Amino acid sequence: MAPQWLRRLGWLVVLWCGGVAALAVVAGLLRVLMHAAGMR
């Protein structure tokens, strides 16, 4: 079984990657909406 600090580091990496992915999705949606509204 992994040490406690390694598990915490793993969760930190997972949450960070999830946050980056969520921001990418929001940015993509905003880009699509702006393009649909005629903005560039």
mmCIF file as Biopython writes it, N, C-alpha, C and O atoms, coordinates in Angstrom:
data_model
#
loop_
_atom_site.group_PDB
_atom_site.id
_atom_site.type_symbol
_atom_site.label_atom_id
_atom_site.label_alt_id
_atom_site.label_comp_id
_atom_site.label_asym_id
_atom_site.label_entity_id
_atom_site.label_seq_id
_atom_site.pdbx_PDB_ins_code
_atom_site.Cartn_x
_atom_site.Cartn_y
_atom_site.Cartn_z
_atom_site.occupancy
_atom_site.B_iso_or_equiv
_atom_site.auth_seq_id
_atom_site.auth_asym_id
_atom_site.pdbx_PDB_model_num
ATOM 1   N N  . MET A ? 1  ? 0.842   -1.197 0.000   1.0 0.0 1  A 1 
ATOM 2   C CA . MET A ? 1  ? 0.000   0.000  0.000   1.0 0.0 1  A 1 
ATOM 3   C C  . MET A ? 1  ? 0.881   1.252  0.000   1.0 0.0 1  A 1 
ATOM 4   O O  . MET A ? 1  ? 1.946   1.275  0.616   1.0 0.0 1  A 1 
ATOM 5   N N  . ALA A ? 2  ? 0.423   2.281  -0.694  1.0 0.0 2  A 1 
ATOM 6   C CA . ALA A ? 2  ? 1.223   3.500  -0.848  1.0 0.0 2  A 1 
ATOM 7   C C  . ALA A ? 2  ? 1.233   4.301  0.454   1.0 0.0 2  A 1 
ATOM 8   O O  . ALA A ? 2  ? 0.270   4.265  1.220   1.0 0.0 2  A 1 
ATOM 9   N N  . PRO A ? 3  ? 2.322   5.018  0.697   1.0 0.0 3  A 1 
ATOM 10  C CA . PRO A ? 3  ? 2.369   5.892  1.878   1.0 0.0 3  A 1 
ATOM 11  C C  . PRO A ? 3  ? 1.333   7.001  1.784   1.0 0.0 3  A 1 
ATOM 12  O O  . PRO A ? 3  ? 0.835   7.324  0.705   1.0 0.0 3  A 1 
ATOM 13  N N  . GLN A ? 4  ? 1.023   7.571  2.931   1.0 0.0 4  A 1 
ATOM 14  C CA . GLN A ? 4  ? -0.024  8.598  2.996   1.0 0.0 4  A 1 
ATOM 15  C C  . GLN A ? 4  ? 0.308   9.811  2.125   1.0 0.0 4  A 1 
ATOM 16  O O  . GLN A ? 4  ? -0.576  10.348 1.457   1.0 0.0 4  A 1 
ATOM 17  N N  . TRP A ? 5  ? 1.569   10.249 2.125   1.0 0.0 5  A 1 
ATOM 18  C CA . TRP A ? 5  ? 1.925   11.446 1.343   1.0 0.0 5  A 1 
ATOM 19  C C  . TRP A ? 5  ? 1.791   11.194 -0.150  1.0 0.0 5  A 1 
ATOM 20  O O  . TRP A ? 5  ? 1.462   12.103 -0.913  1.0 0.0 5  A 1 
ATOM 21  N N  . LEU A ? 6  ? 2.050   9.946  -0.569  1.0 0.0 6  A 1 
ATOM 22  C CA . LEU A ? 6  ? 1.937   9.619  -1.992  1.0 0.0 6  A 1 
ATOM 23  C C  . LEU A ? 6  ? 0.478   9.632  -2.431  1.0 0.0 6  A 1 
ATOM 24  O O  . LEU A ? 6  ? 0.158   10.080 -3.531  1.0 0.0 6  A 1 
ATOM 25  N N  . ARG A ? 7  ? -0.408  9.135  -1.562  1.0 0.0 7  A 1 
ATOM 26  C CA . ARG A ? 7  ? -1.842  9.174  -1.883  1.0 0.0 7  A 1 
ATOM 27  C C  . ARG A ? 7  ? -2.344  10.610 -1.957  1.0 0.0 7  A 1 
ATOM 28  O O  . ARG A ? 7  ? -3.131  10.950 -2.840  1.0 0.0 7  A 1 
ATOM 29  N N  . ARG A ? 8  ? -1.893  11.453 -1.030  1.0 0.0 8  A 1 
ATOM 30  C CA . ARG A ? 8  ? -2.308  12.862 -1.064  1.0 0.0 8  A 1 
ATOM 31  C C  . ARG A ? 8  ? -1.801  13.563 -2.308  1.0 0.0 8  A 1 
ATOM 32  O O  . ARG A ? 8  ? -2.518  14.361 -2.911  1.0 0.0 8  A 1 
ATOM 33  N N  . LEU A ? 9  ? -0.564  13.268 -2.697  1.0 0.0 9  A 1 
ATOM 34  C CA . LEU A ? 9  ? 0.001   13.847 -3.912  1.0 0.0 9  A 1 
ATOM 35  C C  . LEU A ? 9  ? -0.781  13.376 -5.136  1.0 0.0 9  A 1 
ATOM 36  O O  . LEU A ? 9  ? -1.024  14.153 -6.059  1.0 0.0 9  A 1 
ATOM 37  N N  . GLY A ? 10 ? -1.167  12.122 -5.143  1.0 0.0 10 A 1 
ATOM 38  C CA . GLY A ? 10 ? -1.961  11.589 -6.251  1.0 0.0 10 A 1 
ATOM 39  C C  . GLY A ? 10 ? -3.300  12.300 -6.377  1.0 0.0 10 A 1 
ATOM 40  O O  . GLY A ? 10 ? -3.721  12.653 -7.478  1.0 0.0 10 A 1 
ATOM 41  N N  . TRP A ? 11 ? -3.972  12.512 -5.240  1.0 0.0 11 A 1 
ATOM 42  C CA . TRP A ? 11 ? -5.256  13.233 -5.272  1.0 0.0 11 A 1 
ATOM 43  C C  . TRP A ? 11 ? -5.062  14.670 -5.734  1.0 0.0 11 A 1 
ATOM 44  O O  . TRP A ? 11 ? -5.894  15.202 -6.469  1.0 0.0 11 A 1 
ATOM 45  N N  . LEU A ? 12 ? -3.982  15.298 -5.313  1.0 0.0 12 A 1 
ATOM 46  C CA . LEU A ? 12 ? -3.699  16.669 -5.739  1.0 0.0 12 A 1 
ATOM 47  C C  . LEU A ? 12 ? -3.545  16.730 -7.256  1.0 0.0 12 A 1 
ATOM 48  O O  . LEU A ? 12 ? -4.088  17.626 -7.901  1.0 0.0 12 A 1 
ATOM 49  N N  . VAL A ? 13 ? -2.810  15.784 -7.820  1.0 0.0 13 A 1 
ATOM 50  C CA . VAL A ? 13 ? -2.603  15.750 -9.266  1.0 0.0 13 A 1 
ATOM 51  C C  . VAL A ? 13 ? -3.927  15.502 -9.989  1.0 0.0 13 A 1 
ATOM 52  O O  . VAL A ? 13 ? -4.212  16.142 -11.001 1.0 0.0 13 A 1 
ATOM 53  N N  . VAL A ? 14 ? -4.734  14.574 -9.471  1.0 0.0 14 A 1 
ATOM 54  C CA . VAL A ? 14 ? -6.027  14.266 -10.095 1.0 0.0 14 A 1 
ATOM 55  C C  . VAL A ? 14 ? -6.938  15.490 -10.075 1.0 0.0 14 A 1 
ATOM 56  O O  . VAL A ? 14 ? -7.564  15.811 -11.085 1.0 0.0 14 A 1 
ATOM 57  N N  . LEU A ? 15 ? -7.017  16.172 -8.941  1.0 0.0 15 A 1 
ATOM 58  C CA . LEU A ? 15 ? -7.873  17.353 -8.834  1.0 0.0 15 A 1 
ATOM 59  C C  . LEU A ? 15 ? -7.361  18.489 -9.712  1.0 0.0 15 A 1 
ATOM 60  O O  . LEU A ? 15 ? -8.157  19.205 -10.319 1.0 0.0 15 A 1 
ATOM 61  N N  . TRP A ? 16 ? -6.046  18.661 -9.788  1.0 0.0 16 A 1 
ATOM 62  C CA . TRP A ? 16 ? -5.477  19.711 -10.637 1.0 0.0 16 A 1 
ATOM 63  C C  . TRP A ? 16 ? -5.803  19.440 -12.103 1.0 0.0 16 A 1 
ATOM 64  O O  . TRP A ? 16 ? -6.210  20.344 -12.833 1.0 0.0 16 A 1 
ATOM 65  N N  . CYS A ? 17 ? -5.624  18.200 -12.526 1.0 0.0 17 A 1 
ATOM 66  C CA . CYS A ? 17 ? -5.930  17.845 -13.916 1.0 0.0 17 A 1 
ATOM 67  C C  . CYS A ? 17 ? -7.419  18.028 -14.208 1.0 0.0 17 A 1 
ATOM 68  O O  . CYS A ? 17 ? -7.793  18.467 -15.296 1.0 0.0 17 A 1 
ATOM 69  N N  . GLY A ? 18 ? -8.261  17.693 -13.243 1.0 0.0 18 A 1 
ATOM 70  C CA . GLY A ? 18 ? -9.700  17.897 -13.421 1.0 0.0 18 A 1 
ATOM 71  C C  . GLY A ? 18 ? -10.047 19.368 -13.562 1.0 0.0 18 A 1 
ATOM 72  O O  . GLY A ? 18 ? -10.897 19.732 -14.376 1.0 0.0 18 A 1 
ATOM 73  N N  . GLY A ? 19 ? -9.399  20.214 -12.781 1.0 0.0 19 A 1 
ATOM 74  C CA . GLY A ? 19 ? -9.642  21.652 -12.880 1.0 0.0 19 A 1 
ATOM 75  C C  . GLY A ? 19 ? -9.193  22.218 -14.217 1.0 0.0 19 A 1 
ATOM 76  O O  . GLY A ? 19 ? -9.882  23.045 -14.814 1.0 0.0 19 A 1 
ATOM 77  N N  . VAL A ? 20 ? -8.046  21.771 -14.680 1.0 0.0 20 A 1 
ATOM 78  C CA . VAL A ? 20 ? -7.547  22.233 -15.981 1.0 0.0 20 A 1 
ATOM 79  C C  . VAL A ? 20 ? -8.490  21.774 -17.090 1.0 0.0 20 A 1 
ATOM 80  O O  . VAL A ? 20 ? -8.784  22.541 -18.007 1.0 0.0 20 A 1 
ATOM 81  N N  . ALA A ? 21 ? -8.963  20.543 -17.015 1.0 0.0 21 A 1 
ATOM 82  C CA . ALA A ? 21 ? -9.887  20.029 -18.029 1.0 0.0 21 A 1 
ATOM 83  C C  . ALA A ? 21 ? -11.206 20.797 -18.000 1.0 0.0 21 A 1 
ATOM 84  O O  . ALA A ? 21 ? -11.766 21.100 -19.054 1.0 0.0 21 A 1 
ATOM 85  N N  . ALA A ? 22 ? -11.709 21.115 -16.802 1.0 0.0 22 A 1 
ATOM 86  C CA . ALA A ? 22 ? -12.957 21.868 -16.696 1.0 0.0 22 A 1 
ATOM 87  C C  . ALA A ? 22 ? -12.799 23.263 -17.293 1.0 0.0 22 A 1 
ATOM 88  O O  . ALA A ? 22 ? -13.699 23.744 -17.981 1.0 0.0 22 A 1 
ATOM 89  N N  . LEU A ? 23 ? -11.676 23.911 -17.042 1.0 0.0 23 A 1 
ATOM 90  C CA . LEU A ? 23 ? -11.435 25.231 -17.632 1.0 0.0 23 A 1 
ATOM 91  C C  . LEU A ? 23 ? -11.354 25.151 -19.152 1.0 0.0 23 A 1 
ATOM 92  O O  . LEU A ? 23 ? -11.840 26.043 -19.848 1.0 0.0 23 A 1 
ATOM 93  N N  . ALA A ? 24 ? -10.750 24.100 -19.664 1.0 0.0 24 A 1 
ATOM 94  C CA . ALA A ? 24 ? -10.658 23.929 -21.114 1.0 0.0 24 A 1 
ATOM 95  C C  . ALA A ? 24 ? -12.041 23.751 -21.726 1.0 0.0 24 A 1 
ATOM 96  O O  . ALA A ? 24 ? -12.319 24.292 -22.796 1.0 0.0 24 A 1 
ATOM 97  N N  . VAL A ? 25 ? -12.911 22.998 -21.056 1.0 0.0 25 A 1 
ATOM 98  C CA . VAL A ? 25 ? -14.272 22.800 -21.562 1.0 0.0 25 A 1 
ATOM 99  C C  . VAL A ? 25 ? -15.030 24.117 -21.563 1.0 0.0 25 A 1 
ATOM 100 O O  . VAL A ? 25 ? -15.700 24.436 -22.546 1.0 0.0 25 A 1 
ATOM 101 N N  . VAL A ? 26 ? -14.941 24.889 -20.485 1.0 0.0 26 A 1 
ATOM 102 C CA . VAL A ? 26 ? -15.632 26.178 -20.409 1.0 0.0 26 A 1 
ATOM 103 C C  . VAL A ? 26 ? -15.107 27.130 -21.479 1.0 0.0 26 A 1 
ATOM 104 O O  . VAL A ? 26 ? -15.888 27.825 -22.130 1.0 0.0 26 A 1 
ATOM 105 N N  . ALA A ? 27 ? -13.798 27.163 -21.662 1.0 0.0 27 A 1 
ATOM 106 C CA . ALA A ? 27 ? -13.222 28.035 -22.682 1.0 0.0 27 A 1 
ATOM 107 C C  . ALA A ? 27 ? -13.695 27.620 -24.075 1.0 0.0 27 A 1 
ATOM 108 O O  . ALA A ? 27 ? -13.985 28.477 -24.910 1.0 0.0 27 A 1 
ATOM 109 N N  . GLY A ? 28 ? -13.772 26.343 -24.327 1.0 0.0 28 A 1 
ATOM 110 C CA . GLY A ? 28 ? -14.257 25.870 -25.618 1.0 0.0 28 A 1 
ATOM 111 C C  . GLY A ? 28 ? -15.711 26.238 -25.855 1.0 0.0 28 A 1 
ATOM 112 O O  . GLY A ? 28 ? -16.080 26.641 -26.958 1.0 0.0 28 A 1 
ATOM 113 N N  . LEU A ? 29 ? -16.541 26.100 -24.820 1.0 0.0 29 A 1 
ATOM 114 C CA . LEU A ? 29 ? -17.947 26.469 -24.948 1.0 0.0 29 A 1 
ATOM 115 C C  . LEU A ? 29 ? -18.096 27.964 -25.209 1.0 0.0 29 A 1 
ATOM 116 O O  . LEU A ? 29 ? -18.895 28.370 -26.053 1.0 0.0 29 A 1 
ATOM 117 N N  . LEU A ? 30 ? -17.337 28.780 -24.495 1.0 0.0 30 A 1 
ATOM 118 C CA . LEU A ? 30 ? -17.391 30.222 -24.715 1.0 0.0 30 A 1 
ATOM 119 C C  . LEU A ? 30 ? -16.962 30.570 -26.141 1.0 0.0 30 A 1 
ATOM 120 O O  . LEU A ? 30 ? -17.554 31.442 -26.776 1.0 0.0 30 A 1 
ATOM 121 N N  . ARG A ? 31 ? -15.952 29.898 -26.630 1.0 0.0 31 A 1 
ATOM 122 C CA . ARG A ? 31 ? -15.483 30.154 -27.992 1.0 0.0 31 A 1 
ATOM 123 C C  . ARG A ? 31 ? -16.557 29.808 -29.015 1.0 0.0 31 A 1 
ATOM 124 O O  . ARG A ? 31 ? -16.769 30.547 -29.976 1.0 0.0 31 A 1 
ATOM 125 N N  . VAL A ? 32 ? -17.237 28.671 -28.801 1.0 0.0 32 A 1 
ATOM 126 C CA . VAL A ? 32 ? -18.311 28.267 -29.722 1.0 0.0 32 A 1 
ATOM 127 C C  . VAL A ? 32 ? -19.460 29.272 -29.660 1.0 0.0 32 A 1 
ATOM 128 O O  . VAL A ? 32 ? -20.002 29.654 -30.697 1.0 0.0 32 A 1 
ATOM 129 N N  . LEU A ? 33 ? -19.832 29.698 -28.462 1.0 0.0 33 A 1 
ATOM 130 C CA . LEU A ? 33 ? -20.942 30.656 -28.323 1.0 0.0 33 A 1 
ATOM 131 C C  . LEU A ? 33 ? -20.592 31.994 -28.960 1.0 0.0 33 A 1 
ATOM 132 O O  . LEU A ? 33 ? -21.429 32.601 -29.628 1.0 0.0 33 A 1 
ATOM 133 N N  . MET A ? 34 ? -19.374 32.453 -28.760 1.0 0.0 34 A 1 
ATOM 134 C CA . MET A ? 34 ? -18.973 33.730 -29.355 1.0 0.0 34 A 1 
ATOM 135 C C  . MET A ? 34 ? -18.941 33.636 -30.873 1.0 0.0 34 A 1 
ATOM 136 O O  . MET A ? 34 ? -19.326 34.579 -31.565 1.0 0.0 34 A 1 
ATOM 137 N N  . HIS A ? 35 ? -18.483 32.499 -31.391 1.0 0.0 35 A 1 
ATOM 138 C CA . HIS A ? 35 ? -18.458 32.322 -32.843 1.0 0.0 35 A 1 
ATOM 139 C C  . HIS A ? 35 ? -19.884 32.288 -33.399 1.0 0.0 35 A 1 
ATOM 140 O O  . HIS A ? 35 ? -20.150 32.841 -34.467 1.0 0.0 35 A 1 
ATOM 141 N N  . ALA A ? 36 ? -20.803 31.637 -32.672 1.0 0.0 36 A 1 
ATOM 142 C CA . ALA A ? 36 ? -22.195 31.553 -33.119 1.0 0.0 36 A 1 
ATOM 143 C C  . ALA A ? 36 ? -22.860 32.929 -33.086 1.0 0.0 36 A 1 
ATOM 144 O O  . ALA A ? 36 ? -23.765 33.197 -33.875 1.0 0.0 36 A 1 
ATOM 145 N N  . ALA A ? 37 ? -22.415 33.808 -32.173 1.0 0.0 37 A 1 
ATOM 146 C CA . ALA A ? 37 ? -22.997 35.137 -32.064 1.0 0.0 37 A 1 
ATOM 147 C C  . ALA A ? 37 ? -22.377 36.116 -33.060 1.0 0.0 37 A 1 
ATOM 148 O O  . ALA A ? 37 ? -22.773 37.281 -33.100 1.0 0.0 37 A 1 
ATOM 149 N N  . GLY A ? 38 ? -21.429 35.673 -33.851 1.0 0.0 38 A 1 
ATOM 150 C CA . GLY A ? 38 ? -20.827 36.523 -34.867 1.0 0.0 38 A 1 
ATOM 151 C C  . GLY A ? 38 ? -19.556 37.215 -34.434 1.0 0.0 38 A 1 
ATOM 152 O O  . GLY A ? 38 ? -18.979 37.985 -35.201 1.0 0.0 38 A 1 
ATOM 153 N N  . MET A ? 39 ? -19.112 36.956 -33.225 1.0 0.0 39 A 1 
ATOM 154 C CA . MET A ? 39 ? -17.841 37.528 -32.761 1.0 0.0 39 A 1 
ATOM 155 C C  . MET A ? 39 ? -16.697 36.661 -33.252 1.0 0.0 39 A 1 
ATOM 156 O O  . MET A ? 39 ? -16.887 35.497 -33.606 1.0 0.0 39 A 1 
ATOM 157 N N  . ARG A ? 40 ? -15.491 37.250 -33.270 1.0 0.0 40 A 1 
ATOM 158 C CA . ARG A ? 40 ? -14.357 36.438 -33.707 1.0 0.0 40 A 1 
ATOM 159 C C  . ARG A ? 40 ? -13.290 36.406 -32.670 1.0 0.0 40 A 1 
ATOM 160 O O  . ARG A ? 40 ? -12.257 35.767 -32.868 1.0 0.0 40 A 1 
#
